[in-house]
Structures are given as structure tokens and as C-alpha cells.
Amino acid sequence: MGDWTDLLPALTDAERRQIESGLVEVDARIRALLPDTTTHTYYWASVVTSKPAWAVVESWPVEDRRRAALSMHLEAAAGSIPNALNDAVRRLADRDLPWTRADLLWCLEVAGRGYCYQNGTHLELPTVIAQRLAPAELADLIPALSALLTELADDYFIAVEPRRRAVQLIGQALDHAAGRRVPSWLLHDGDSFGPRVRAQLGDILATPGVPELLAHCASLDKPAAPAKWLRRLDELRATARDASQAVHGILETFAAHGRAVHDDSDRLIRGLVWALSQEADDAATDLLARVTAAAAAAPRQSSGFPHAQRAAIAAVQLLAGRAGEVPVRTLARLAVTVKNKAVRSRVQNALARLGALRGWSLSEVLELAVDDHGLGADGCLRAQVGPYEATIDVLGEKARLTFARDGVPRKGVPAQVKQAYGDELKALRGLVKSIGATLVAERQRVEGLLSEDRVWAYPDWVSRLLEHPITGPYGRRLLWETSADGGSWSAGLPRLDADGWTLADLDGRALPSERVRLWHPIRASTDEVLAWRGHLLAAGLAQPFKQAFREVYLLTPAEEKTLSYSNRFAAHILRYRQANALMRVRGWQAGYLGTWDGGYHSEATKLFGGGAWRASFDHQLVDNADPQRYDVQYCSTDQVRFARRDGATWQPASVVDVPPLVFTEAMRDVDLFVGVTSIANDPEWADRGEDRFQAYWRSAVIGALTPSAEVRRDALTRLLPRMTIADRVDLSDRFLHVRGNLRSYRIHLGSGNIMMEPDDAYLCIVQARDRTGRLHLPFDDDPMLSTILSKAIMLAADDKITDTTVLRQLAR
């Protein structure tokens, strides 16, 4: 089982003979009371000890019951014992029997040379015996038990509850033997958090009453604390002198920890969060907010797995009940950054509850809660660091930190600041990182407004979306519409005049501003859309995301016929890992596909329309052709469906009833998944010979353009005349035609694949870097546009290509 067995003292031959004497006979007697193992009748049935036949065991002599327990322990460690027999071993072990140190040593030897089963039955008897022995009898077993405790803390093969029981019982025996005040089974070595807390707060943790408080906090089994548990918590807080200091100290350490914690630590933090919630001051609210954010955070490579999910779920509910702006801001930030479905749903429900109490919609709650991080009206924060002035400002969509001395800017961080003001520099860099995270979240939130039919009063629009230091860099580069009566709307770009902010139309005239809403091309005429696209390119304005060039998706006759779903993007083959990652980036929640029960189908979901609508996108696993491979390479796409929120539930909705803004934004995302991750975008697929996806690939690489490709075509219409290769390219309905010096080519505007004329042979060019140079693009969220342009630039000068792989294809 592990190295801990090497630390066990030797058991004498006499002790071994005495322990094993009579085990065979008693084993036969106890087995006669158990159901036939060959019938598997008790694997999932009720516990064996509840059967009438078990009652006879209670009348057995003490020594026979003791031997029966040892016999069942031997079976538990040597064979695959059914789950339902856990109770049999526990009932035999948990009697007041005359256990000895030799019995414990024998049980540990047996467990150590056996196997680690999920039900943990092989640990039942030794943990019970360890509890019954006097400290002196355990003295020479402390090293082995400590090593066993550490191994169990890291053991993921045993189910959670049996493992926790074994860790707790062994830890209690260790504490009893070593005279330790702080429970060994809390803050153990299963993660880096436990040892860190013990090192920093060891003296406080051992003060009278605190160990009992921590043990009680770790006993909370559910997110909501029962009244009885809270009453006991109040008693412990009142009797432990350093209770508040211990609670604050551990939670402060966790908030600064910045990484995942063990399940046992997660449970402890959840209970401590409830203890903290009993304090009503602002300091407790601030700490609770930081703990909530830390618990809900997740590693970048595993965004669906929070650092402490149990604590996060409890903390979200408690934070929502606090007064002030801190809870709103914290939860609003989590609503757009948390990827875990369970935590995110609770964050959204908590925000909805907060909004209802304060008279705000969920969308308005998120908007009012955007943190300005102390940035001033000019979007800057200045601080004196020794003789230097540090400035944090937002440049484009990123935060930056600069230094100046006596008004003269300095390049990089001055050496004196690094050497003498390390703490101040660390705090400033941390603030830059926090501002960057808020900018990313805010960009997602503002883009999400495109699916809402939301109207702002002019003063609110100016303060929240133009002058806010975080939101302003996005809002000032977007198109908006204004209206005096809510019936007729006029579009314009924000402009700062002497009298303040206004909207300027295509001719530069200021529009009267009373009501404002976000412009969307689905509500505009074709002429207006084309005019604004030309205006943005002429002005050199890059929008934070596609707006003027945004794709529009209208209902098709086929969708009006099916009513309940759309098959527009069904039957595509996607590269699954890439598709799943893109879904998560775009805010969709989806279970991961895999070759396990329930893993062959997944439904990705996302909320639209301010949370009033939900879209779902079905996709299925495509089995590997190689039966030896179990990873998921490809998935196939299926239906898109919609549902409307009805209180706490969702009601399926017909596609004809879905608001146009919601429908177009949802379908745009699905088109993005297909357009970016389809195997049709792989230029090397044509060289794979016989392949089961060959027919799909050949039809998709030259197929009709999707709305995203149509927008790409329109952008190319405007961009190509401004390029040096303008005389060598022409656009047709589906292709960009390029005339090189060696051959002529066609680049498909949807897949980016290249065919050489006149025989339509495929040309494989794997993109290495962006070669579009300094060409201004009106948006940066269409990588295929840059890919097509870079390929066109290369092919227009094909006589200068030096790549031998490409040259061999050209010479065919």
C-alpha cells in the first residue's frame, strides 16, 4: 500500500500465532450468516447486519466476536469485498472488545500488503482499534500512522466518505498518542494550504477552544448550516478566546493562497465561512468577498474546477445576504468569469435575488457592480513610489504600469523601485493584473448586451458606458442608437463635445439624446449597415468586437417548419478538444465527452437576453477508428434548441417565439464553433487518402458561405483595394481568386482552403504567422480573415516562396 508499512515495528511469531489462532473456524461460522457471494444478491441490497440471521452474532462469546472481526478484516484486505459488507466489518469492529497493540499491528500489516478498495473496508478495523488503545501502546506506531495518514490524504481511489472516516479516526488516535492539541486530520499534508496554515498560525490553532471550533466547522456536510449546527457554533465561538482570530487568520491565508485545496480543507473552509458570516461588520464582508472569489477561482487549464467548490457555493449564498456594494461587485465579476456550472448558477441566482431586493434587473446589477479599481475619471491611477510617480492606466483593452521622475517617463521599472520598494511594486502589479481581469470580464459582458433589448436613460448611459474607466474604452468605440419617443431610432458614434458626450451620425451631426440602446445590424437596413462599415474603415476605428461587421442569422423556412429546434449547423465533424475549449471561452457550459456511461452525448448551454433565455447545442462523441484509443478526437453536431426562464425552471420554446436578438447571437456562437473547429479547415486532410470523413471534408471546404463567411467577404471587398496586391486578386461568390507568377489560385472564404487552377488540386499551406502587416482591421475576432489575407499575400508572390513542401505541390 505504501512506504508507511516499512515503519511498522516487527510482530513476534508468538503474537502472530495467538492472533491467528482459531480464525479459520470462526471465518466459516461468520460466512454462513452472509448471503451467497456468487449470486451477488448483497452488492446493492440492504445492509447485512439488518438481516434476522445476524442477531445470533450478538450472543457469541467475546473472543469469537473478536476473531470474526479479524477474519472479516483479512477478507476485506485480501479480496474484493462487496460494498454492502462495510457495515458487517464495522459492526464487528465497533464493539467493546479487548483489543491489543499486537492486534493493531497485525491489522496494519494485513492492510499494507493488500489492495486499496474504493469502499475502504480494509481500514475499518485498524482505525477502530487505534482509537481504543492507550497512548503508551501507540507510541512506537506514531511514525507509521503519521505516514499512513499522509498517504490517505492523497488517496483518490477510496471513496470520499470512507477515506474521511479513516483519516479522522487515525488522526484522533495520533493526537491522543502524541498529546497534540490541533487535530491531525485537519489542515493535513494533503495540500500545500494545510502546512502553510499550521506554520503561520500554529500557536493560535492550539489555544483552548479553537481545536474544537475547527473540528465543528469541518463537520458541516451541506452548503446550508442547520440551526442545531449554528447553535453549537455560537457556543464554541463564545468559549474560545481566539476564535475570531483563528477564523480570520485561516481565511486570510486561503484568500492569498491562490491554488486548489484538498477536499478536507474545502470542507473546513466552508464551515469557517459560516463562522465568519456571524460577524456583521464591513471587515468581515470584505474578507468574505475575497474568500468567495478565491474559492470560485480556477486554474486556467482547468477552468471548470474551482479551487474550493464546496466553500464557493456556501460563500456565494452568504455574500448575497450582506449589505453594501462589495457583494454586488464580487458576484458580478464572478458571473462572467466562473466556468463551473454549479457555482455559476448559484452566482446568477444570488445576483437575481440581490437585484430583486434593490429594484434592479440582473443585467443592471452586473453593470452597476463593475469595479473601477480606484481609477480616476481620466482612466488613470497615480501613486508616489519613492522619488518616482507610478501611473496605472488602460491602453486599448489592457492595463499598464509606467513610471516617471520629475515628469520624465522612464522605460520599464526603475532599478531603485525594484530594490527599495518591492512591496509597493508587488501591490501595483497585482492591481494591474486585477484590472486586466476586470477588462476581460467586462468585454464579455458588454458583448452579451447585444442579445438584450435594453434601453438606457441618457445620463445613465454616459456615466456607466462612456465615462466609466473600465467600460468606457469599450463603449466609446461602439455604435449606439438614440430616440426621443422610443419609436424612431437613429444610429451614431459617441463623441465628446464641449457640452459633454453626444452621438454623431454618419455626417457628423449631433443627435438628440434621451433614450439610448446598443446598435445591432439585425435592426438596421442593409444600406445603413454598409454605410457604417465603410465609415469605420475610413476612420480607422477598431471596435472591441464585431458590431458593424457582425453576422446576422434570421429564421429559415426549415426552422419555421421544425418549430422546436434548428438543424442549421447539424451533421458537422468538429475537432472536439478545440471545440470544447471554444465553447467555454464563449461562456457555454458543457459536460465533457468521453467513453464512459453518459459521456457519448453532451448539451452545451448559455444564457442570452439578460438571463431570460437559454440556448442549448447538442453534440455527440464520434468513436475512434482505432479501438485502442480512448481519447475523444472528434464530435458531431446536432440540434440547437431554446428555452424561456419561468421562475426557477426553464420551459422549452419554439424557435419562432425566440426574440431575433437572442436567436441571432446564439446561432452566431454555434456558427463560430463549426467555422473554427470543423475538420474542413484542416488543409492537410486531402492528403490522408481513404478516410471515413473524406466525403464531409470535400463538401464542406467548397460549400456555400455561412453568415460569418459572408461578413468576411464584405470585409475583404473593402480591404483588398487598400492593399498592394489589389491588382492580383478578385472576389467571387465563394472564393478569393489570386493570380501568382507561377499559377492561379482560389481561396475558399469559409474554410480558407486553397485550390490551384486549372485542375483544382489542393494546396496545403499551414499558417505560421500573421503576414497582413500594418493593414487596419475593423475587428480582431475573426482569425480566418487574417489567415486568408496572409495566404493571398504569399500566393501573389509565389515565385518567392522558399518552403520546399509548398514548392513540391506547385510543381505537380
Stockholm file with secondary structure:
# STOCKHOLM 1.0

chainA/1-812         MGDWTDLLPALTDAERRQIESGLVEVDARIRALLPDTTTHTYYWASVVTSKPAWAVVESWPVEDRRRAALSMHLEAAAGSIPNALNDAVRRLADRDLPWTRADLLWCLEVAGRGYCYQNGTHLELPTVIAQRLAPAELADLIPALSALLTELADDYFIAVEPRRRAVQLIGQALDHAAGRRVPSWLLHDGDSFGPRVRAQLGDILATPGVPELLAHCASLDKPAAPAKWLRRLDELRATARDASQAVHGILETFAAHGRAVHDDSDRLIRGLVWALSQEADDAATDLLARVTAAAAAAPRQSSGFPHAQRAAIAAVQLLAGRAGEVPVRTLARLAVTVKNKAVRSRVQNALARLGALRGWSLSEVLELAVDDHGLGADGCLRAQVGPYEATIDVLGEKARLTFARDGVPRKGVPAQVKQAYGDELKALRGLVKSIGATLVAERQRVEGLLSEDRVWAYPDWVSRLLEHPITGPYGRRLLWETSADGGSWSAGLPRLDADGWTLADLDGRALPSERVRLWHPIRASTDEVLAWRGHLLAAGLAQPFKQAFREVYLLTPAEEKTLSYSNRFAAHILRYRQANALMRVRGWQAGYLGTWDGGYHSEATKLFGGGAWRASFDHQLVDNADPQRYDVQYCSTDQVRFARRDGATWQPASVVDVPPLVFTEAMRDVDLFVGVTSIANDPEWADRGEDRFQAYWRSAVIGALTPSAEVRRDALTRLLPRMTIADRVDLSDRFLHVRGNLRSYRIHLGSGNIMMEPDDAYLCIVQARDRTGRLHLPFDDDPMLSTILSKAIMLAADDKITDTTVLRQLAR
#=GR chainA/1-812 SS CCGGGGGSCCCCHHHHHHHHTTHHHHHHHHHHTSCCGGGTTTSSSSCGGGSGGGGGGGGSCHHHHHHHHHHHHHHHHHSCCCGGGHHHHHHHHTSCCCCCHHHHHHHHHHHHHSCCCTTCGGGHHHHHHHHHSCHHHHGGGHHHHHHHHHHHHTCCSSCHHHHHHHHHHHHHHHHHHHTCSSCTTSSCTTSSHHHHHHHHHHHHHTSTTHHHHHHHHHTCCSSSCCHHHHHHHHHHHHHCTTHHHHHHHHHHHHHHHCSCCCHHHHHHHHHHHHHHHTCCSHHHHHHHHHHHHHHHCCCGGGTTSCTTHHHHHHHHHHHHTSCSSHHHHHHHHHHHHCCCHHHHHHHHHHHHHHHHHHTCCHHHHHHHTCCCTTCCTTSEEEEEETTEEEEEEEETTEEEEEEEETTEEESSCCHHHHHHCHHHHHHHHHHHHHHHHHHHHHHHHHHHGGGSCCCEEHHHHIIIIISSTTTHHHHTTSCEEEESSSSSCEEEEEEEETTEEEEECTTSCEECCSEEEECCGGGSCHHHHHHHHHHHHHHTCCCSSCSTTCCCCCCCHHHHHHCSCBCTTCSCEEEHHHHHHHHHHTTCBCCCCCSSTTCSEEEEEEEEGGGTEEEEEEEEEECCSSTTCCSCCEEEEEEEEEEEEETTEEEEECGGGSCHHHHHHHHHHHHHHHHHHBGGGCTTGGGGCSCTTHHHHHHHTTSCCCHHHHHHHHHHHHHGGGSTTGGGEEECSSEEEEECSSCEEEEETTTCCEEEETTTEEECCCCCSCCCTTCCCSCSSCHHHHHHHHHHHHHHTGGGCCCHHHHHHHTC
#=GC SS_cons         CCGGGGGSCCCCHHHHHHHHTTHHHHHHHHHHTSCCGGGTTTSSSSCGGGSGGGGGGGGSCHHHHHHHHHHHHHHHHHSCCCGGGHHHHHHHHTSCCCCCHHHHHHHHHHHHHSCCCTTCGGGHHHHHHHHHSCHHHHGGGHHHHHHHHHHHHTCCSSCHHHHHHHHHHHHHHHHHHHTCSSCTTSSCTTSSHHHHHHHHHHHHHTSTTHHHHHHHHHTCCSSSCCHHHHHHHHHHHHHCTTHHHHHHHHHHHHHHHCSCCCHHHHHHHHHHHHHHHTCCSHHHHHHHHHHHHHHHCCCGGGTTSCTTHHHHHHHHHHHHTSCSSHHHHHHHHHHHHCCCHHHHHHHHHHHHHHHHHHTCCHHHHHHHTCCCTTCCTTSEEEEEETTEEEEEEEETTEEEEEEEETTEEESSCCHHHHHHCHHHHHHHHHHHHHHHHHHHHHHHHHHHGGGSCCCEEHHHHIIIIISSTTTHHHHTTSCEEEESSSSSCEEEEEEEETTEEEEECTTSCEECCSEEEECCGGGSCHHHHHHHHHHHHHHTCCCSSCSTTCCCCCCCHHHHHHCSCBCTTCSCEEEHHHHHHHHHHTTCBCCCCCSSTTCSEEEEEEEEGGGTEEEEEEEEEECCSSTTCCSCCEEEEEEEEEEEEETTEEEEECGGGSCHHHHHHHHHHHHHHHHHHBGGGCTTGGGGCSCTTHHHHHHHTTSCCCHHHHHHHHHHHHHGGGSTTGGGEEECSSEEEEECSSCEEEEETTTCCEEEETTTEEECCCCCSCCCTTCCCSCSSCHHHHHHHHHHHHHHTGGGCCCHHHHHHHTC
//
